[in-house]
């Protein structure tokens, strides 16, 4: 969610992947920028998908598989230990969305160049998964942040479906 206690976010253009998205350009004694880590993490996850699974599609058959769901649950249980409550709620909603409409989620994840295609994919994902938001009549979301959560949820479902800990290949000396 990119919140930092005690920092004022300067008025700047909407942040995007791979950009520092500085919240404080003169932090600490080294005068290095403090960046919004969730945006940077999302950029890395999106890059891992683009590089190691560029054309991958998840299917509802995969996301409804009990073994895949168990692996996802175990992965997220570990990750949730460090997440604040609000973030756990956002993650739960986007995991639900990706699980119930994996094709729409894939379209959002893979359309990283066109904001028009991203908006269309995000709208479709939201429309197809109203049960994940308690059938909310209106959602107010930051589109970039929403895509970040969907990218992360898609990645989690993907590694659960493939039954691997990561999409990143092991170094040659660690292959079994």
N, C-alpha and C positions, 0 to 999 in steps of 0.2 A: 503494500500500500504506500510505500515511500514516505512515511511520516517520521520526522526526526524531532524529538522534543527540544524545545527552546530555539529552534531555527525558524527564521522567517523565509518563506520561499519567494524569491524575487520575481517580479512580473517579467516573464520571458515567454518566448513562443512555446507552443505545446512540445513536450519532449518526444524524442523518438529513439528507436533502437540504435545502439552504438554511440550515441552522443552522451557526453557526461551528464547532462541535465543537472548542472551544479545547483546545490542549495546553499552553498557558502564557498565563494571563491578564495577566501582568505582565512581558512580555518587552521587552527593549531599553529604552532610556531614555525612550521615549514612553508606556510602559505600555499598549500596545495588545495585544489578544489575538493569538496566533499560531494560525491555524486549520489544520485538516487539508485542504490544498489538493485532494487527490484527491476528497474528498467534495464540495467546492465545484465542481470541474470537472465531476463527474458531474451535479450539479444543473443546471449551465449546458447541458450536452449534452442532458440529458433535456428541459429547457425548449425548446431549439432543435427537437427532434423534435416535442414537443407543439405548438409554435407554427407550425412551417413544414411539418410532415408528420404531422399528428395521426392520420390513419387509415391511414398507410402500412403496407403489408405487404411483406415480402421473400418471394420464393419460391425454392425449391430450383433452379428453372430459372435464375434470376438468379445465385444464388451458385455454381452449377456452370459458369457461362459462363466460358470461358477468358479472354476480354477483361476481364471484370469482375474475375476473380481476379488478372490481371496489374496492373490499376489498384490493387487492394487491396494487392498485394505491394509496389508502388512507394511507395504512401502509407506503409505500415507500415515499410518499410526506412528511410525518412527519420525517422520517429518513434522507431524503435528505437535510433537513434544516441545518444539522450539517456536511454534507459531502462536501469536496472540489470538484471542478468541475471535475477533473480527476477521482476521485473515483466515482462520480455520473455516469460518462461515463462507467467505468468498470462494475458498478452495473447494468446499463441499458443493457449492452451487455449480461451479464450472466443471467439476468432475462429473456431476450429474448430467449437465448439458452435453458434455463430450460423450458420455456413456450412452445417452439416449438419442443423440443425433451425430454420430461420429463422422458421417459424410459431410454434413454442414460444417462441423468443426474443422475437418481437414481442408475444406475450401478456405476457411478463414486463416488457418495456419499457413497454407501454401500461397495465398494471395498477399504477399508482403510488398508488392510494388505499387498497386493501384488502390488509392483510398476509396474509390467508387466500388471496386470489387470487394474490398474489405467491409465496407458498410453493408453491402448487399448480403455478404456471407454472415456477418454478425446479426443482421436483422433476421435472416432465415434461421440461424441457430436459436435466437431468442424465441421466435415464433413457434418453432418445433419443440421447444422444451419448457413450455409454460409451467408444467408440473414441478420443475426444479426451483421455480421462484414463488411457489405457492399461488400460482395463477394471478400474479400481480397484474393490475390493470395498467400500471405505468412503471417503467424502470428509468432511473436516471443514472447513466453510466458515463465514465470517461472511456472513450473508444480505444485509446491506446492501452490503458490499463486493463480493460476488459480483454483485449487481444493477448496481452501478456499472460493473464491468468489462463486463458484458453490454450495458449501455446504450452504452458507448463502442465496443464491437465492432459492435453493431448500426448505430451511426452510421457507422462506417468502411465497413461493407458497403453501407450505403445510399448514401453519396456515390459509392462505386465503381460501384454499379449504375446510378446516375443520371448518371455521368460528369461530376460537378461537384466543385469543390474544397471546397464548403461548402453547407449547407442555407440559410445566411443569404443573403438577397437582397443584391445589389450596390446601393450608393447610386445614385441616379438619374444622377449625373454620370459613373458608371463603366460604364454599359451600352454595349455595342458597337453 
